[in-house]
Amino acid sequence: MAARGLPGVAMAASQPEPEPGRCAHFVLRKRRFCRMIPAPGRRFCGEHGHEEEQNDRKRIPCPLDPKHTVYEDQLQKHLKKCNSREKPKPVYFVQDINAGLKDAAEIPEKQVPLSSLSIEELQNLITRLKKASNGLELHLKEEILSHQALQEALSDPKNGESAFKHLKQQASILGNMERLHLLGPGRCFVEFGAGRGKLSHWVDIALENVEGVQFLLVERATTRFKVDGKHKRRDSIFERLQVDIQHLCLNKVPILEKKKLPVVGIGKHLCGAATDLALRCLVESYTTCCDGKNEEPAPKRCRAAQTEVAPHKSAGNESTTEDHKPVAGIVIALCCHHKCDWTHYVGREFFKSVGLGPVEFHYFQRMSSWATCGMQETTGKASTSEDTEDQTHDTEEHEHTLSRTASGSDTLQGILSVEERKELGCLCKRLIDHGRIEYLQQQGYKAALQYYTESAVSLENVLLTAVPNPSVIPEPTI
């Protein structure tokens, strides 16, 4: 039997020269010649021109992206058109508008890993965790629902196990949206961490006969295999916003600025700190006045703008705890608490109220990964992405990241049993999530946590929901 590497060798031997009119550089990684077209009279393309004999022009790495090179004498011309150059900021970009903590003195210093703590220090952390969790609702209600829009897909035998799990989660999210009366006309659905946009796709199908529906898909990374082209309806508008949630000012998105539609914020497995950024984006920056200078930090509340966005609301009532709200509801499947960040966390006041601070938060968010200690066994065969930035065909799950974290040194094997770690990890998750619930309640929302799918489908199976309290939203504008 031939060795595995022989086909590439045979190919190179059978093709000692590049195709006519193509670059003569052989790309070892791809086992073929470069397919770029060199300039007339040259054997190599511009990228591999340094291999040209008697070439007196020097090529240097591009200062914007050293992965490619450029002729030194054409550097200034190249910088003006390089694909890695900084693009003009969109109108809805406002630097750090949703970032949260601005006081540098309160930003925690880097902490030592859990594995470096002594047994006494670890026991002290666990004691403080249990004390802070006293009185919290730790046993969540199950709201495992479904929706007619996904029944055909759920019954399709062509879908594999991984696709089926995604569909069950999406169906339950839509079922919970229907339970909260959020699937209606004249609304703008903002999907945070949209990835391929599948959740919005199913919401669109569920609202097939509903008019005046808009979708904003927020994703900071360029995403492949998007399902945007599957949207058949002519009266529903889909728009992608390629921006980090940290800098997104919804007030400045043209369609919301023009129509002032009530917004429903949605997300499936919104990773770590992205959840906190999205919550602040919805309940704070969407009801405040954005400074016209994109490079400035998040501005203070502007009562005049609050009146403009929600004219039914009293201009003097900044607590926004009564009357109408521009955000009709929030439905977010939570994920990756170990990637939370004290700087962005919306529940800092709650942590302080129970005697905790940034140091404890750091350790608790690391310990939260213990809740998924069994993840490696249950999801080893699933096709998942390692991070939200990964440009694979599936950017909606982060279970692989969790299994890697849970099996790392932070598990402190030999000190705590697997079951003890799982219990403490779940306790950390609930504590972090309770801070989010209290934050939403202080902003005038009726917020809750519930299990929206079985743990066999996803160990990240908690759904955060919020509706205005009292549940009154602006009349739809169609």
N, C-alpha and C positions, 0 to 999 in steps of 0.2 A: 504493500500500500504506500502511496506517495505521501511524503510529509506534508503537513498543513501549509507550510510556507512556500511549497514548490509552485503552485499556480501563479503566484505573483512573480516569481523568478522567470517562469516560462513566458509570462506576458511581456516582461521587460525584454527577454531575449528575442521574442518574436516581433517586437516593435522597438528596434534600437533607435529609431528616429521618430520625432513627433510628426503629427499630421501636417501636411503642407499648409503653410501660412499660420501655424500655431507656435506657441512658445516652446523652446527646447529644454526648459527646466523639467526634470523628472521629480514628481511629488511622491516621496517615499511613503508617506502616511496613506495616500490614496492609491498608490501603486499604478500610477499613470502619469502622462505628461500634462503639464499645465495647458489649459485650453484657451488661455488668453491670446489675443492677436497682437503680435509685436509691431512696432512701427516699421515702415518700409525700409528695407536694407538692414534690419536688425534680426537677430536670431531669438532674442529674449524679449518678453513683455516688460513694461515699465517696472513692475514689482520685482522682477528677477534680472533687471538690467545690469546689476553689479557683477553678474557672471559673464557679461559680454567682454570679449577680448578687445583690448585697445579702447576700452571705454574710460574716458577721462572725466566723466561726470560722477560725482559722489552721491550715493543715496544714504539717507539718514532715517532713523525711526521718526514717525510722525509724533510730535509732542502731545497731540490730543489722544492718540491711540497708538502705542508703540508696537501693536500687532502688525501694522503695515508700514511700509517705507515710502519715501518721497525723494525726488531729486532735490538736493540742497539749494540749488539755484532757483527752484520753483516753489520753495516752501511757502512764501507769503501768498502766492496764488492758490496753492493747495488748501491752506487754512481757511480760505473764504468759502470753499465748497466741500470740505471734508465732511463725510457723513457723521463723524464723531463730534462735530462742533456743537456748541451749546445752541439749542433752538430757541426761538422767541417764546417767551412764556405766554400761555393762553390767558384770556381775560379773567378767567375764574381762578387763576393762581395767585394766592396771597400767602407770602412766606410765613410758615409756622402758625397759621391762623388757628389750627386745631391741636397744636403741639402740647398745650397744657402748661407745665411748670416753667416759669421764666426766671425764678430766683436761683442763681447759680449756687448760693450758699446751701440750698436744700437738696441739690443734686448729690446723690450718694457717691462715695468713692467706690472703686472696684473692691469687691469683697473676695475673701478666700473661698475656694470651693468647699462644698459640704464635706467631701472626703477628708479635708484637712482639719475639721473640727474635732475636738475631744469628745469623749462620750458624755462628759458633764455638760459641755456646751450644747450638744445635740439634745440631751434630755431637757435642758432649760428651754430650748426652742419649742420642743414638743409640748411642754407644759404651758407655755405662753399661747401656742396655737389652740390648744384645747380650751383654755380659759377664754380666749377671744371668741371662740365658736359657741360658747354657752348661750342658749336662747335662740340661736339661729335655726331656721327651718332647713334641716339637713335631709329630710326625706321628701323628695320632690314628687309632685303629682305627675302621673303619666297622661300625656296627650298624644298618643300614637294614632294618628289619623291618616287619611288618604284623600285623594281627589279624583274625580271622574276623568279629568283631563289626561291622567297618566295610566288609566286602566288598560288601554290597548298596548302601550309600551310594556307595562308590567306583565302582560300575558304573552308577550312575544318570545317564543323559545329561542330566537336568534341571539338574545341578550345573554351574555355570560354572567357569572356570579358577581364580578366587580360592578358591571353596569347595572345589574339588578339591585345591588345595595345602594348605588347612587339614586336610582329611580325611587326606591322606597323612601329615602330621606327627602327627596324633592317633593314626593307626593304628600308626605306628612307636613312639610313646611307649608305647602299650599293649603292643606286641610286646616292647619292652624290659622293661616291668614283668613280663610273663609269663616272660621269660628269667630274671629275678631272683627268680621265685617269689613275687611280691608281690601277685598277684591271687588272694586266698584269702578264706575266711570269717572272721567274728569280728574284723574290722578296721575302723578308721576312716580314711577317705581324706580328707586335708585339702588342698584345692586353694587354693593361694595366688595372689592376683591373679586370682580366678576369672572376673571379667567376666560373661559370659552363662552360664557354667557348663557349657560344651560338653564339656570334658575329663572332668569328673565324670559327665556324661550318658553318654558312651561307656564309661567304666569300669562304670557301672551296667548297661549293656546286656551288657557282657562277662561280668558276674557274675550273669547272669539266674537261674541255678539255684543260686546260693550264698546261704546264710543268714547273718543277723546282720551285715549290712554297713551302715555309717553313713557319711555324707558331711557334711563341714563346708566350706562355700564362703566363703572369706575375701576380702572386697572392700571397700575403704574408701569407694568412691563408690557412689551410687545408680545402678543399672544398668538400662537399658531392654532390651527384647527378650530377656529371660531365657528359658532353655529349661527352667526348673525344672518347669513344668507338664507336660512330656513324660515325667516319670518315672512309669511305670506300676506298678511293683512296690509292693505294700503293705508288704512286710517290710523295705524299705530306707528309711532315714530321711535326709532332706535338711534341712540347717539353714544359713541364711546368717548370717554374722557380719560386720556392717558396722563394721569397725574397721581402723585402720592396723596393719599387721603389727608395727610398732615397739612397740605397746602391748598386744599379744595374749599373754595367759598361758593356754596350753592347759590347764594344771592346773586352772584355774577354770571352764572350759567345762563346764556341768552334766553333759552326757552322758559326757564323759571322766572327770570327777570321780567319777561314779557307777559306771561300768562299767570304767574303767581299761583301755580297749582299746589294743592295739598300734596305732600310728599309721603311716600311709604318707603322706609329704608329696609332693605333686605340683604341677606348674606348667608352663604352656605360655607361653614367652616372658615370663618373670618379669623385669621391667625393672630393670636397674642395681642400685642399693642394695637393692631389694626382695628380691633373692636372698640377700644377706648377712643381712638381717633375718629372713628365713624360716629360714635355716640355724641362726641363733642361737636362734630361737623353738623349733625342733625339738630340737636337741641340747643346749641349755643350760637354757632356762627351763622346758621340759617335764620336766626331771629335777631341778629345784630347787624350793625352798619359796617360794611367793609370799606376800609381806607382805599382811596383810589390809587395809592402807590403800591405796586405789587411787591416791591422789595422791603416794605416795612413790616414789622411784626404784627400780630393780630391786634386789631383795634379794640377799643372799649365799646361797651354797649351804646347804641344810638337810638334813643327813644323815637325820633322822627322816622327812622327806617323801620322800626318795629311796627309803627302805625301803618306804614306804607305796605309792608308785607302782609300784615294781618290787621286790616282797618277796623275789624270788629273788636279788637282788644284794647283795653284801657292803656293809654300811653304811659300812665304813671305806675302801672303794675308790672314791674320788671320780673317778678317771681313767676309770671305766666302760669299761675296755678288755677286759673279759671277762664271761662269763655273759650273762644276758639283758639286753635293752634295751627300753624302752617305745616306741622308734621302730624299726619294722620295716624301713623303707627310705625313700630319697629319690630322686625322679626329677624333675628340673627342666630344662626347655629354657631355656638362657641367652639373654640379650638385652641390648642397649643398655649395653655396658660404659662408654660415655662418660657415663652417668648414675650411675656408682658414686661413692661418697663415702668418704673416708678415715675419717671419724668412725664409720661403720657397718661398714666393711670387716672381714671376719673374718680376712684374711690379713696383718694388719699385722706380726705376728712374723716371718713369712717374708720380707717386704720388708726388715725390719731386719736379718735374718740375711745378706742379700746386699748390705748396705750402702746400702739405699735407704730413703727416708722419705716424708713427706707431700708434699713439693715434687715429687719424681720421680713419685709416684703421680698427682698432679694432671695432670702433663703426659702421662703414659702413658695415663691414662683418656681424655684428649682425643684423643691420637693413635690410640686404638683404633678411632675412627670411620673412619680411613683404610682399614681392612679392607673397607669397603663403598663404596669410591669408585665402583664401577660400579652401585650400587643404583638410581640415578636412571633409568638406561636400562632396567633389567630389571623395575622395579616401577611404572613410570609409569602403567600402566593398571589396576593392582590397586586394589581398594577396601579401603583401610586407614585406621586411626585415627592421629591425630597424637600421641596420648599416652594413658597409661592412664586419665587422668581424663576424657577425652572421652566423652561419652555418645552414641555413635553405635551403629549396629547391629552393629558389629564392633570389639571392644576388645581383640582378642587379638594383633594384629600392630603393630609399631612401626617398620615399614620406612620409612614416609614421614619419620618423625623422623630416621632414619639418613641418608636421602638428603639431607635439608636440611643436616644437620651436615657430611656429607662434602663437600658442594659449597660450604661456607662458606670463610671466610678461613683457617681452620686448615689447609687443604690445602697452603699454602705453594707454590702453583704457580710453576714456574720454578726452584725449588731442588731439588725431588725429582720424579722421574717418577711417573706413576700406578702403575706396577708396584712401584716402591720404596716408595711410601706404603702400598700394599696389604700388602706383605710386613711392613713395620714395624707396621702396624695389627694384623695377625694375631699378631705377636710380643707386642704389648702385651696382647692378649686372653688369650693362653696364659699369660703371666706373672701376670696378675690371677687367672685361673682356677686356676693352680697353687697360689696362696696359699690358695684355698678348699679344694683337695684336701688340702694339708698340715694345714689346720685340722681337717677331718673325720677325717683319720688320727690326729691327736693326741687326738681325742675318742673314738677306738675304733671307727672305721668303715673299711671297705674302699671307697675312693672311686675313681672313674674318670671320664674324659672320653671321649666318642666322638661321631663324626658319626652323626646319627640320620636325616638326610634329605639329598637332593642339594642342592647349592648353587643349582640351577635352581629348586628349590621354595622355598627360603629361604636367604639368605646367613647368617642367624642359625641355623646348623644343628648346633650343639654341644649335647649332652645331658650333664648332670651326674647321675651315679648314685652311690648309697652304700647299703651294707647293713652291719649289725653285723659286726665282725670279732673272733672267728669268727662266721659267719652263724648265730647262734642267737637266736631271738626268743621271747617268751612264748607259751605255748599259747593258742590262740584261746578267747575266752570268748563263748559263743553264748547 
